[in-house]
């Protein structure tokens, strides 16, 4: 839905071409903002998702100070976007990747698998790591 709303806004600019703009779709290789390879994109997405989930798990842990989770999560999301946007337009969220890909089509849909696989792998690794390091049982 968010991608639809943004497409309506963006199409209000004369001369805007949704497909030519890539519409913030995630990509690697020729479709990466910095032309990063598939391997680099995979590592970046897995590691950045892992780090983001570690912050979320730590900030929302019952042992964490109450009321501070939003600050920690928001700042970490800002930081990982600053790092990851030049690499892949950053995903860390399959839903965020799917919306623009549906509008751009073609290459964006063909590369979408990575932006589902990497965040899911990074999140699973974070869950396992957090449990093994911080579990009290």
BELVEN-V589033 format. One record per residue. N is the residue number from 0. SS is DSSP state (2 for helix, 1 for strand, 0 for the rest). PHI is phi in whole degrees, -180 to 180 (none if undefined). Layout:
BEGIN
n:N ss:SS phi:PHI
n:N ss:SS phi:PHI
END
This chain:
BEGIN
n:0 ss:0 phi:none
n:1 ss:2 phi:-62
n:2 ss:2 phi:-64
n:3 ss:2 phi:-63
n:4 ss:2 phi:-60
n:5 ss:2 phi:-64
n:6 ss:2 phi:-66
n:7 ss:2 phi:-62
n:8 ss:2 phi:-64
n:9 ss:2 phi:-63
n:10 ss:0 phi:-70
n:11 ss:0 phi:-77
n:12 ss:0 phi:-91
n:13 ss:0 phi:-58
n:14 ss:0 phi:85
n:15 ss:0 phi:-68
n:16 ss:0 phi:-121
n:17 ss:2 phi:-57
n:18 ss:2 phi:-70
n:19 ss:2 phi:-65
n:20 ss:2 phi:-76
n:21 ss:2 phi:71
n:22 ss:2 phi:51
n:23 ss:2 phi:62
n:24 ss:0 phi:-66
n:25 ss:0 phi:-77
n:26 ss:0 phi:-162
n:27 ss:0 phi:-132
n:28 ss:2 phi:65
n:29 ss:2 phi:-64
n:30 ss:2 phi:-102
n:31 ss:0 phi:-84
n:32 ss:0 phi:-54
n:33 ss:0 phi:-105
n:34 ss:0 phi:59
n:35 ss:0 phi:-78
n:36 ss:0 phi:-72
n:37 ss:2 phi:-57
n:38 ss:2 phi:-61
n:39 ss:2 phi:-65
n:40 ss:2 phi:-65
n:41 ss:2 phi:-61
n:42 ss:2 phi:-62
n:43 ss:2 phi:-60
n:44 ss:2 phi:-66
n:45 ss:2 phi:-66
n:46 ss:2 phi:-66
n:47 ss:2 phi:-67
n:48 ss:2 phi:-66
n:49 ss:2 phi:-55
n:50 ss:2 phi:-64
n:51 ss:2 phi:-61
n:52 ss:2 phi:-67
n:53 ss:2 phi:-62
n:54 ss:2 phi:-65
n:55 ss:2 phi:-61
n:56 ss:2 phi:-63
n:57 ss:2 phi:-69
n:58 ss:2 phi:-72
n:59 ss:0 phi:-103
n:60 ss:0 phi:-63
n:61 ss:0 phi:-62
n:62 ss:0 phi:-87
n:63 ss:0 phi:-78
n:64 ss:0 phi:-59
n:65 ss:0 phi:-68
n:66 ss:0 phi:85
n:67 ss:0 phi:-106
n:68 ss:2 phi:-58
n:69 ss:2 phi:-60
n:70 ss:2 phi:-68
n:71 ss:2 phi:-62
n:72 ss:2 phi:-68
n:73 ss:2 phi:-63
n:74 ss:2 phi:-67
n:75 ss:2 phi:-68
n:76 ss:2 phi:-64
n:77 ss:2 phi:-61
n:78 ss:2 phi:-63
n:79 ss:2 phi:-68
n:80 ss:2 phi:-69
n:81 ss:2 phi:-62
n:82 ss:2 phi:-78
n:83 ss:2 phi:-88
n:84 ss:2 phi:-57
n:85 ss:2 phi:-68
n:86 ss:2 phi:-85
n:87 ss:2 phi:-136
n:88 ss:0 phi:73
n:89 ss:0 phi:45
n:90 ss:0 phi:-108
n:91 ss:0 phi:52
n:92 ss:0 phi:-160
n:93 ss:2 phi:-57
n:94 ss:2 phi:-66
n:95 ss:2 phi:-64
n:96 ss:2 phi:-77
n:97 ss:2 phi:-70
n:98 ss:2 phi:-55
n:99 ss:2 phi:-62
n:100 ss:2 phi:-63
n:101 ss:2 phi:-65
n:102 ss:2 phi:-80
n:103 ss:2 phi:-79
n:104 ss:0 phi:70
n:105 ss:2 phi:44
n:106 ss:2 phi:-59
n:107 ss:2 phi:-65
n:108 ss:2 phi:-71
n:109 ss:2 phi:-65
n:110 ss:2 phi:-96
n:111 ss:0 phi:-60
n:112 ss:0 phi:-53
n:113 ss:2 phi:-63
n:114 ss:2 phi:-86
n:115 ss:2 phi:-103
n:116 ss:2 phi:-62
n:117 ss:2 phi:-64
n:118 ss:2 phi:-64
n:119 ss:2 phi:-66
n:120 ss:2 phi:-67
n:121 ss:2 phi:-61
n:122 ss:2 phi:-68
n:123 ss:2 phi:-64
n:124 ss:2 phi:-63
n:125 ss:2 phi:-65
n:126 ss:2 phi:-60
n:127 ss:2 phi:-66
n:128 ss:2 phi:-65
n:129 ss:2 phi:-63
n:130 ss:2 phi:-63
n:131 ss:2 phi:-72
n:132 ss:2 phi:-92
n:133 ss:2 phi:-113
n:134 ss:0 phi:-67
n:135 ss:0 phi:-89
n:136 ss:0 phi:-79
END
